[in-house]
Amino acid sequence: MDKQMNTNRITKNKHRNTKIFFFLTVLYLLVIGIFVLWGLTAKNFDFFFPRRISKILTMLFVSYAIGYSSITFQTITNNQILTPSIMGLDSLYLFIQTVVVFFFGSGQLSLLTGIPNFTISILGMLLATSILYLLLFRGESKNIYFLVLTGMVLGSLFNGMATFMQVLLDPNEFSVLEGKMFASFNNINTDLLGICIFIVLGIVWITRKDIAYLNALTLGTDYAINLGVDYKHLVLKTLLISGVLVSISTALLGPITFLGIILASLSRQLFRTYRHNVLIVGATLIGGLFLTFGLLLTERVLNYQTNISVILNFLGGTYFIYLIIKEAKR
């Protein structure tokens, strides 16, 4: 009897998730259609259409990068509040840009735009996450909570050091750097879109088998290890991938600190499942819908008078405070 009730519950939940996926997909395609076709004529088609498609692809892959890194990061930390951006991984990206300008000048930064700059940022992310892991997991007593604490401290350190160097910069050099410090929905770096799509598709292929291990990890570290999960290898791999994905989202769009917590939380609340393939796809759809609608609102309705990233960070920050208060009351 209990087995039959459990089967019925699982079947009912699958049907519910399928309906939500269908609704989100239709709504997302509708917003995409409005964004691409609004104001499009035969005269301006060749100019606007490819640029709008590039923006749509950027929003989609940024949503995947933020959604995947946030959900998997919450799984390995066993904490549904933390995300890589909240811990300050995007601060490391900005710190790298600031160091280049501070020591080499804005002229050198212009030489390091595009793929070279992006490569340096990714290598910096990989090096930082590798050092953190090696330092904190050498002994048996080390665990992920030391990593979380150290990551938050180092994130604050990078942000403080970057701010200190920015204060000392020449105003002209600071103006060059400023474009990389804030998320811009109106000046998306589509030059890196091709390499970012290639990297994301590679990550999808590399992590296809990790989904089952991450599902097992939701049961707890001890249960996952007993089920055959190589816990330390999974944590290291997930951290490195999170660093790469944060670099991709920050390079394409700029830092949006609290978008990850919004996507991860909404996906978990809507789909109510432990399956990471469902949660990640759900977060990608929600993110693509939010970002595309925000871009549509900013460009076509408000005529660039409002920065949607400010609204997203405000809503995400408020929600983050709510989650902290909620956890404190438990």
C-alpha atoms as one frame of an Amber mdcrd trajectory, in Angstrom:
protein
   0.000   0.000   0.000   2.741   2.450   0.954   4.700   1.510  -2.161   1.661
   2.199  -4.349   1.082   5.572  -2.670   4.729   6.505  -3.160   4.563   5.521
  -6.849   1.427   7.606  -7.335   3.079  10.575  -5.626   6.155  10.325  -7.858
   3.991  10.042 -10.994   1.887  13.010  -9.931   5.023  15.083  -9.267   6.435
  14.202 -12.711   3.214  15.304 -14.408   3.264  18.524 -12.408   6.881  19.254
 -13.355   6.132  18.506 -17.022   3.294  21.053 -16.998   5.553  23.667 -15.395
   8.288  22.987 -17.961   5.775  23.338 -20.780   4.393  26.598 -19.392   7.861
  28.112 -18.855   9.033  27.024 -22.321   5.988  28.525 -24.071   6.298  31.752
 -22.075  10.038  31.936 -22.779   9.535  31.408 -26.520   6.810  34.065 -26.508
   9.133  36.610 -24.867  11.910  35.682 -27.302   9.553  36.176 -30.225   8.478
  39.605 -28.991  12.073  40.643 -28.341  13.340  39.522 -31.755  10.408  40.699
 -33.903   9.548  44.002 -32.199  10.301  46.809 -34.663  11.909  44.473 -37.190
  11.422  45.483 -40.843  12.866  44.445 -44.172  15.159  47.470 -44.117  16.701
  46.884 -40.686  16.530  43.059 -40.656  20.173  42.482 -41.596  21.368  44.833
 -38.854  19.085  44.018 -35.906  18.251  40.316 -36.323  21.758  38.808 -35.834
  22.430  41.154 -32.889  19.177  40.200 -31.197  19.839  36.492 -31.714  23.303
  36.961 -30.163  21.710  38.597 -27.115  19.175  35.765 -26.793  21.959  33.170
 -26.896  23.957  35.179 -24.356  21.042  35.273 -21.922  20.423  31.542 -22.338
  24.022  30.465 -21.718  24.491  32.950 -18.866  21.348  31.506 -17.268  22.752
  27.983 -17.572  26.126  29.058 -16.180  24.601  30.792 -13.166  21.920  28.146
 -12.618  24.271  25.152 -12.806  27.000  26.697 -10.665  24.525  27.886  -8.011
  22.528  24.661  -7.673  25.537  22.332  -7.653  27.425  24.623  -5.284  24.498
  24.500  -2.861  24.534  20.711  -3.090  28.217  20.236  -2.252  27.974  22.761
   0.610  24.638  21.349   1.800  23.418  24.934   2.083  20.627  26.429  -0.023
  21.651  30.017   0.719  25.228  30.114  -0.566  26.176  30.579  -4.220  29.578
  31.141  -5.867  28.809  34.816  -6.457  27.739  35.417  -2.863  31.031  33.858
  -1.760  32.890  36.299  -3.972  34.151  34.347  -6.991  33.026  37.186  -9.244
  35.059  39.528  -7.001  38.133  37.540  -8.049  37.285  38.196 -11.697  37.060
  41.946 -11.046  40.254  41.799  -8.986  42.117  40.336 -11.984  40.873  43.165
 -14.215  41.875  45.753 -11.613  45.381  44.296 -11.239  45.950  44.523 -14.995
  44.930  48.191 -15.100  46.766  49.098 -11.891  50.115  47.630 -12.895  50.047
  47.929 -16.684  47.655  50.803 -17.399  44.486  51.036 -19.444  46.458  50.657
 -22.672  47.461  47.144 -21.654  43.859  46.337 -20.767  42.786  47.227 -24.282
  45.394  44.759 -25.554  43.992  42.074 -23.257  40.371  42.332 -24.309  38.590
  39.389 -25.837  39.926  35.838 -25.618  43.318  36.638 -23.971  41.650  38.532
 -21.127  38.994  35.842 -20.791  41.642  33.110 -20.684  43.570  34.906 -17.932
  40.358  35.262 -15.919  39.496  31.564 -16.230  43.025  30.486 -15.307  42.889
  32.784 -12.275  39.588  31.242 -11.199  40.885  27.694 -11.631  44.083  28.477
  -9.733  42.206  30.092  -6.840  39.672  27.265  -6.439  42.431  24.635  -6.716
  44.528  26.318  -4.022  41.527  26.617  -1.722  40.712  22.941  -2.167  44.305
  21.742  -1.679  44.759  23.839   1.450  41.514  22.773   3.063  41.334  19.084
   2.167  44.848  17.864   2.924  43.812  16.383   6.268  40.913  14.176   7.197
  39.528  16.823   9.542  39.051  19.312   6.709  35.614  19.667   5.182  33.556
  21.849   2.902  32.552  24.281   5.668  36.163  25.451   6.002  36.089  26.040
   2.261  32.909  28.096   2.522  34.268  30.234   5.344  37.629  30.765   3.667
  35.960  31.526   0.346  33.813  34.236   1.907  36.825  35.785   3.646  38.946
  35.714   0.486  36.053  37.101  -1.548  35.900  40.077   0.792  39.684  40.382
   0.630  39.729  40.462  -3.183  36.922  43.009  -3.234  38.711  45.207  -0.696
  42.040  45.025  -2.522  40.361  45.821  -5.829  38.585  48.817  -4.296  41.859
  50.077  -2.788  43.628  49.912  -6.159  40.664  51.534  -7.916  40.885  54.528
  -5.588  44.532  55.021  -6.613  43.863  54.775 -10.333  43.954  57.673 -12.726
  40.359  58.764 -13.559  40.862  57.933 -17.229  42.090  54.434 -16.406  39.264
  53.931 -13.924  36.728  54.794 -16.632  38.173  51.968 -18.745  37.875  49.539
 -15.838  34.410  50.707 -14.819  32.831  49.055 -17.829  33.839  45.647 -16.443
  32.698  46.318 -12.870  28.943  46.376 -13.378  26.482  44.157 -15.183  25.368
  45.710 -18.455  22.361  44.389 -20.341  22.814  47.066 -22.985  26.484  46.414
 -23.769  26.768  42.629 -23.793  30.176  41.236 -24.714  29.059  39.183 -27.713
  32.670  38.923 -28.952  33.213  36.106 -26.450  29.904  34.384 -27.163  31.352
  31.767 -29.519  34.111  30.567 -27.181  31.714  30.656 -24.211  29.151  28.496
 -26.028  31.909  26.016 -26.889  33.072  25.865 -23.243  29.527  25.498 -21.863
  28.701  22.674 -24.280  31.941  20.995 -23.234  30.965  21.331 -19.583  27.540
  19.818 -20.310  29.304  16.787 -21.828  31.894  16.511 -19.048  29.334  16.735
 -16.232  26.659  14.486 -17.745  27.574  11.630 -15.358  27.914  13.904 -12.321
  24.166  14.474 -12.104  23.565  11.041 -10.549  26.373  11.603  -8.021  24.972
  15.018  -7.100  21.530  13.439  -6.638  23.095  10.926  -4.234  24.933  13.713
  -2.421  21.606  15.288  -1.436  21.179  12.331   0.948  24.251  13.480   2.885
  27.993  13.025   2.613  28.159   9.714   4.472  25.304   8.145   2.511  26.795
   9.341  -0.785  30.218   7.845   0.064  28.574   4.551   1.019  26.811   4.563
  -2.348  30.175   4.795  -4.104  30.477   8.548  -4.698  34.062   9.842  -4.784
  33.193  12.814  -2.583  36.451  14.780  -2.706  36.836  14.340  -6.455  33.233
  15.452  -6.992  33.697  18.531  -4.803  36.923  19.561  -6.557  35.443  19.030
 -10.002  32.298  20.985  -9.132  34.314  23.857  -7.663  36.523  24.113 -10.742
  33.526  24.054 -13.061  31.790  26.681 -10.930  34.834  28.919 -11.297  34.758
  28.555 -15.090  30.993  29.198 -15.284  31.239  32.280 -13.063  33.969  33.564
 -15.383  31.713  32.994 -18.383  28.683  34.754 -16.908  30.775  37.674 -15.613
  32.682  38.081 -18.885  29.523  38.044 -21.010  27.189  40.107 -18.844  29.061
  41.397 -15.799  28.639  40.523 -12.112  25.080  39.963 -10.858  25.680  38.834
  -7.303  22.213  37.684  -6.288  20.854  36.262  -9.549  22.096  32.783  -8.619
  20.145  32.667  -5.362  16.987  33.743  -7.217  17.296  31.089  -9.936  18.258
  28.256  -7.586  15.518  29.037  -5.048  12.751  29.499  -7.626  13.728  26.274
  -9.383  13.666  24.310  -6.126  10.328  25.789  -5.092   8.656  25.258  -8.467
   9.807  21.717  -9.174  10.217  20.340  -5.631  12.598  17.585  -6.580  16.099
  16.436  -5.747  16.929  15.624  -9.377  19.593  18.036 -10.555  18.817  17.640
 -14.249  15.305  18.974 -13.580  16.521  21.749 -11.277  19.271  22.915 -13.642
  17.029  22.972 -16.716  14.371  24.743 -14.666  16.848  27.371 -13.454  18.044
  27.884 -17.047  14.495  28.464 -18.293  13.676  30.814 -15.424  16.908  32.735
 -15.906  16.473  33.009 -19.665  12.910  34.223 -19.184  13.872  36.794 -16.542
  16.906  38.139 -18.390  15.217  38.294 -21.801  12.157  40.002 -20.350  14.437
  42.411 -18.484  16.297  43.189 -21.693  12.994  43.685 -23.518  11.758  45.994
 -20.786  14.992  47.986 -20.678  15.442  48.427 -24.424  11.939  48.711 -25.864
   9.780  50.022 -23.015  12.047  52.137 -20.801  14.416  53.225 -23.599  17.595
  52.448 -21.593  16.533  54.729 -18.709  16.790  51.974 -16.079  19.488  49.396
 -15.379  17.735  46.069 -14.836  20.753  44.640 -12.987  20.118  47.085 -10.137
  16.574  45.759  -9.799  17.737  42.137  -9.898  20.382  42.729  -7.235  17.886
  44.587  -5.060  15.310  41.792  -5.284  17.969  39.111  -4.874  19.580  40.872
  -1.907  16.224  41.267  -0.191  15.432  37.606  -0.786  18.874  36.599   0.506
  18.248  38.495   3.764  14.848  36.799   4.031  16.451  33.358   3.660  19.046
  34.145   6.337  16.340  35.279   8.781  14.279  32.202   7.949  17.221  29.872
   8.589  18.039  31.648  11.866  14.526  30.964  13.188  14.811  27.196  12.638
